[in-house]
Amino acid sequence: MGHFDYLLGDSKTRQSRVAADRLDILAKTAAKRYVEERAPLTDTIRKIAAENDLNSNQIERVCEMANIATHRALWSKTAEKESVAFPLANPREVVDVVEKRPLDSSDPGSPMISPCSADSDYMGPPKGISAPGPTMASMFNSDPDSVHNGLSEEPEKKSIVIILQKKAAAREDLKSKILYQGMQLESLEKQAFNAVKQAVLGGASFYQVYEASVGAGLGKVAEEYLPKWQTQIVNEAHGTQRLRLEKLAISKAPADLISENMGNTTVINGAHPVLISLDTVQRKTDEVKQGLHNLLRIDDEVKVFNQRLRELS
């Protein structure tokens, strides 16, 4: 019989293959012989494998089922369950003996040409087929030019498409992060405004707040926020309080009069709520600016890759 004759033959030929229920019967036969005759399982299965031309996988399955069937039979007959013991069937010993038969192509029983042999598919080309038939690629409607590149590099066009997809995902993530940081910055600005308002209404002047901010290295954020907060606080005040705040109001100091170099001067109350809130606002502002910078960088990279993609098209 050829390698694939059992596929091309009639139903009777296909039914001659060893089925799963057949393996179960062979295993139970070996177990029965051991229970009734004390015949070693390995020896019995070795004879069964040779008679039925079993391959290595089928031998392992028969040994496994025979061990289970024998254990069940002894378990039901033994009163002392812990004393149930018997030599297990060893599939390695069975395979080593069965596979030592000579590989003679003229021998009908040789595993060299047996359709059930584990290595028969690798012994030679299939026999018994008159015409070569269609190719495997044509059967699966496959284009030989569009094959997998294996361990070689991806084509440049495909690599650029993958990079653009990753850049798009990174841009969306960064955009969401910037929006979230913007909302955080808005909340921090409100907290800083309330801290400044509390300090001014408590008796501090706008100039004192500004001077302390510059001394703490927060002159840039103070110049950005204090003038508009000053206007808002004055407009919200009434009566004598508004008059006092208007007198304490300051204009933006000239740049040549402001120095962030404190020398040997030490800020006594560096943990003042106003300074802490302004420092937090400045840090969050820097995070938002960095995020916007990264967003612009991604947009520039995408433009370059799109241009290269058009050149390759």
matplotlib code that plots the C-alpha trace (Angstrom):
import matplotlib.pyplot as plt

x = [0.0, 1.3, 1.6, -1.7, -3.6, -5.8, -7.0, -7.7, -9.2, -12.7, -14.5, -13.4, -9.8, -10.3, -12.2, -9.2, -7.4, -7.0, -9.7, -9.9, -12.4, -10.1, -7.3, -9.6, -10.4, -6.7, -5.9, -8.7, -7.4, -4.0, -5.4, -7.6, -4.7, -2.7, -5.6, -6.5, -3.1, -0.6, 0.8, 3.1, 1.4, 4.5, 4.9, 1.2, 1.1, 4.3, 2.7, -0.5, 1.5, 3.3, 0.2, -1.8, 1.1, 0.6, 2.7, 4.5, 1.5, -1.0, 1.3, 1.5, -2.2, -2.7, -0.3, -2.0, -5.5, -4.2, -2.6, -5.9, -8.0, -5.7, -5.8, -9.6, -9.9, -7.5, -9.1, -12.5, -11.1, -8.7, -10.0, -6.9, -6.9, -3.5, -1.8, -2.9, 0.3, 1.4, 4.2, 3.0, 3.2, 6.2, 5.5, 9.3, 10.1, 7.3, 8.3, 12.0, 11.3, 8.6, 10.5, 13.6, 12.0, 14.0, 12.9, 12.5, 10.5, 9.7, 8.2, 4.4, 4.6, 7.5, 6.8, 8.7, 5.6, 2.9, 0.4, 0.2, 4.0, 5.0, 7.9, 6.3, 5.4, 9.1, 10.4, 9.7, 7.2, 3.6, 3.0, -0.1, -1.0, -1.0, -1.1, 0.8, -2.5, -2.8, -0.2, -1.0, -0.8, -3.5, -5.7, -5.7, -5.9, -2.5, -0.4, 3.3, 4.4, 2.7, 4.6, 5.8, 9.3, 10.3, 13.1, 13.9, 13.0, 9.5, 9.1, 9.6, 6.1, 4.6, 6.9, 5.9, 2.2, 2.8, 4.8, 1.9, -0.6, 1.5, 2.0, -1.7, -2.4, 0.4, -1.1, -4.5, -3.1, -1.1, -4.0, -6.2, -3.3, -3.0, -6.7, -6.7, -3.7, -5.5, -8.4, -6.0, -4.4, -7.7, -8.5, -5.0, -5.4, -8.6, -6.9, -4.0, -6.5, -8.3, -4.9, -3.9, -7.3, -7.2, -3.7, -4.7, -8.0, -6.0, -3.9, -1.1, -0.6, -0.5, 3.1, 4.1, 2.6, 4.4, 7.7, 7.5, 6.8, 9.8, 12.0, 10.8, 11.7, 8.1, 8.4, 7.3, 4.1, 3.4, 3.7, 1.3, -1.5, -1.3, -2.3, -5.6, -6.2, -5.7, -8.3, -10.7, -10.3, -10.7, -13.9, -15.4, -14.8, -17.1, -17.0, -13.9, -12.4, -12.4, -10.8, -8.1, -7.4, -7.3, -4.7, -2.7, -3.0, 0.3, 1.3, 3.7, 7.1, 9.9, 12.0, 15.3, 14.0, 13.3, 16.1, 15.7, 19.2, 18.6, 22.2, 22.4, 18.8, 16.6, 12.9, 11.5, 8.0, 8.7, 5.8, 3.2, 0.0, 0.3, 3.8, 2.9, -0.1, 1.8, 4.6, 2.0, 0.5, 3.9, 4.8, 1.5, 1.8, 5.3, 3.7, 1.0, 3.6, 5.8, 2.8, 1.9, 5.6, 5.5, 2.2, 3.7, 6.7, 4.5, 2.7, 6.0, 7.1, 3.8, 4.2, 7.6, 6.4, 3.4, 5.7, 7.9, 4.8, 3.7, 7.1, 6.9, 3.4]
y = [0.0, 3.5, 6.3, 7.9, 4.9, 4.7, 8.2, 7.5, 4.0, 3.0, 3.1, -0.5, 0.6, 3.6, 1.5, -0.7, 1.9, 1.4, 3.5, 4.8, 2.2, -0.5, 0.9, 0.7, -2.9, -3.8, -2.0, -3.9, -7.1, -6.6, -5.6, -8.7, -10.9, -9.4, -9.7, -13.3, -14.7, -12.3, -11.7, -8.6, -5.6, -4.6, -8.0, -8.3, -4.8, -5.6, -8.5, -6.5, -3.7, -6.0, -7.8, -4.6, -2.5, 0.3, 3.4, 5.0, 7.3, 4.5, 2.4, 5.1, 5.5, 1.7, 1.6, 4.5, 2.9, -0.5, 0.9, 2.6, -0.5, -2.7, -0.3, -0.2, -4.0, -4.5, -1.7, -3.4, -6.8, -5.6, -4.9, -3.0, -0.2, 1.1, -2.2, -2.0, -2.1, -3.7, -3.2, -0.5, -0.9, 1.0, 2.4, 3.1, -0.6, -1.5, 1.1, 0.2, -3.5, -2.9, -0.2, -2.5, -4.4, -4.0, -1.3, -3.3, -1.7, -5.2, -6.4, -5.6, -5.5, -3.2, 0.2, 1.9, 1.7, 1.3, 4.2, 4.0, 4.4, 7.6, 8.2, 6.8, 10.2, 11.1, 8.0, 9.1, 10.8, 9.5, 6.6, 5.5, 8.9, 9.0, 12.8, 15.5, 17.4, 21.1, 22.9, 23.6, 27.3, 27.1, 25.0, 27.8, 30.6, 31.9, 34.4, 33.2, 36.8, 37.8, 35.4, 35.8, 37.3, 35.0, 36.5, 39.2, 42.8, 44.1, 46.1, 49.8, 50.7, 48.2, 49.4, 53.0, 52.1, 50.3, 53.3, 55.7, 53.5, 53.6, 57.3, 57.8, 55.8, 57.7, 61.0, 60.1, 59.0, 62.2, 64.4, 62.8, 63.3, 67.0, 67.6, 66.0, 68.1, 71.2, 70.4, 69.9, 73.2, 75.0, 73.6, 74.6, 78.1, 78.4, 77.2, 79.6, 82.5, 81.6, 81.5, 84.9, 86.4, 85.0, 86.5, 89.9, 90.1, 89.1, 92.2, 91.5, 93.8, 92.7, 94.0, 91.8, 88.8, 89.6, 90.3, 87.0, 85.1, 86.7, 85.8, 82.2, 82.0, 82.2, 85.7, 84.4, 82.8, 85.8, 88.3, 86.1, 85.6, 88.3, 91.3, 89.7, 88.2, 91.7, 93.2, 90.4, 90.7, 94.4, 94.2, 91.7, 93.8, 96.6, 99.6, 100.4, 97.0, 97.9, 101.3, 99.6, 97.1, 99.9, 101.7, 98.5, 97.6, 97.6, 97.8, 95.6, 96.4, 97.2, 94.3, 96.0, 96.3, 92.6, 90.2, 86.5, 86.4, 86.5, 86.2, 85.4, 86.2, 83.4, 83.1, 82.6, 81.4, 79.3, 77.0, 79.8, 78.6, 81.3, 80.2, 76.5, 77.1, 79.2, 76.6, 73.9, 76.0, 76.6, 72.9, 71.9, 74.6, 73.2, 69.7, 71.0, 72.9, 69.8, 67.7, 70.3, 70.2, 66.4, 66.6, 69.0, 66.7, 63.7, 65.8, 66.7, 63.1, 62.0, 64.6, 63.2, 59.5, 60.5, 62.2, 59.1, 56.9, 59.0, 58.7, 54.9, 54.7]
z = [0.0, -0.9, 1.6, 0.7, -0.8, 2.3, 1.4, -2.2, -1.8, -1.0, 2.3, 3.2, 3.0, 5.2, 7.8, 8.2, 10.2, 13.9, 15.5, 19.0, 20.2, 18.8, 21.0, 24.0, 23.3, 23.0, 26.3, 28.1, 26.6, 28.1, 31.4, 31.5, 30.8, 33.7, 36.2, 35.2, 34.1, 35.6, 32.2, 32.2, 30.6, 28.6, 27.1, 26.2, 24.6, 22.7, 21.0, 20.4, 18.8, 16.5, 15.4, 14.8, 13.4, 16.0, 15.8, 18.8, 19.6, 19.6, 21.7, 24.3, 24.3, 24.7, 27.6, 29.3, 29.0, 30.0, 33.2, 34.1, 33.3, 35.4, 38.4, 38.2, 38.1, 41.0, 43.0, 42.9, 43.9, 46.7, 50.2, 51.2, 48.7, 49.7, 48.8, 45.1, 43.1, 39.8, 37.2, 34.8, 31.1, 29.7, 26.2, 25.7, 26.0, 23.6, 21.0, 21.2, 20.4, 17.7, 15.8, 15.5, 12.6, 9.4, 7.1, 3.9, 1.2, -0.3, 3.0, 3.1, 7.0, 7.1, 8.9, 6.0, 3.9, 6.5, 6.5, 10.3, 10.8, 12.5, 10.1, 6.9, 5.5, 5.4, 3.6, 0.1, -2.2, -2.4, -4.7, -6.7, -8.0, -11.8, -12.3, -10.3, -9.7, -8.7, -6.6, -2.9, -3.6, -6.3, -4.1, -1.4, -4.0, -2.8, -4.7, -4.7, -5.0, -1.7, 0.5, 4.1, 4.3, 7.1, 9.2, 6.6, 7.1, 6.3, 3.1, 3.7, 2.7, 5.1, 7.9, 7.3, 7.5, 10.8, 12.2, 11.1, 13.0, 16.1, 15.8, 15.5, 18.6, 20.5, 19.4, 20.7, 24.0, 24.3, 23.3, 26.0, 28.5, 27.6, 28.0, 31.4, 32.4, 31.2, 33.4, 36.3, 35.5, 35.6, 39.1, 40.3, 39.0, 41.0, 44.1, 43.6, 43.1, 46.3, 48.2, 46.9, 47.6, 51.2, 51.7, 50.4, 52.3, 55.4, 55.2, 52.8, 49.8, 46.2, 46.1, 49.1, 47.4, 44.2, 45.9, 47.8, 44.6, 42.9, 45.8, 45.7, 42.0, 40.8, 39.2, 35.7, 36.9, 39.3, 36.4, 34.4, 36.9, 39.6, 37.5, 36.3, 39.8, 41.3, 39.0, 39.7, 43.5, 43.5, 41.3, 43.7, 46.8, 48.0, 50.3, 52.4, 51.6, 47.9, 48.7, 50.6, 47.9, 45.2, 47.3, 47.7, 44.0, 42.1, 38.5, 36.8, 38.0, 35.5, 34.6, 35.6, 39.2, 39.5, 40.3, 41.1, 42.5, 46.2, 47.2, 50.9, 51.5, 52.7, 52.2, 55.7, 54.8, 51.7, 52.6, 52.4, 50.6, 48.0, 47.1, 47.1, 44.9, 42.4, 42.3, 41.5, 38.8, 37.2, 37.3, 35.7, 33.1, 32.1, 31.8, 29.4, 27.4, 27.1, 26.0, 23.3, 22.2, 21.9, 20.0, 17.5, 17.2, 16.4, 13.7, 12.1, 12.0, 10.5, 7.7, 6.9, 6.8, 4.7, 2.2, 2.1, 1.6, -1.4, -2.9, -2.6, -4.1]

ax = plt.figure().add_subplot(projection="3d")
ax.plot(x, y, z, "-o")
ax.set_aspect("equal")
plt.show()
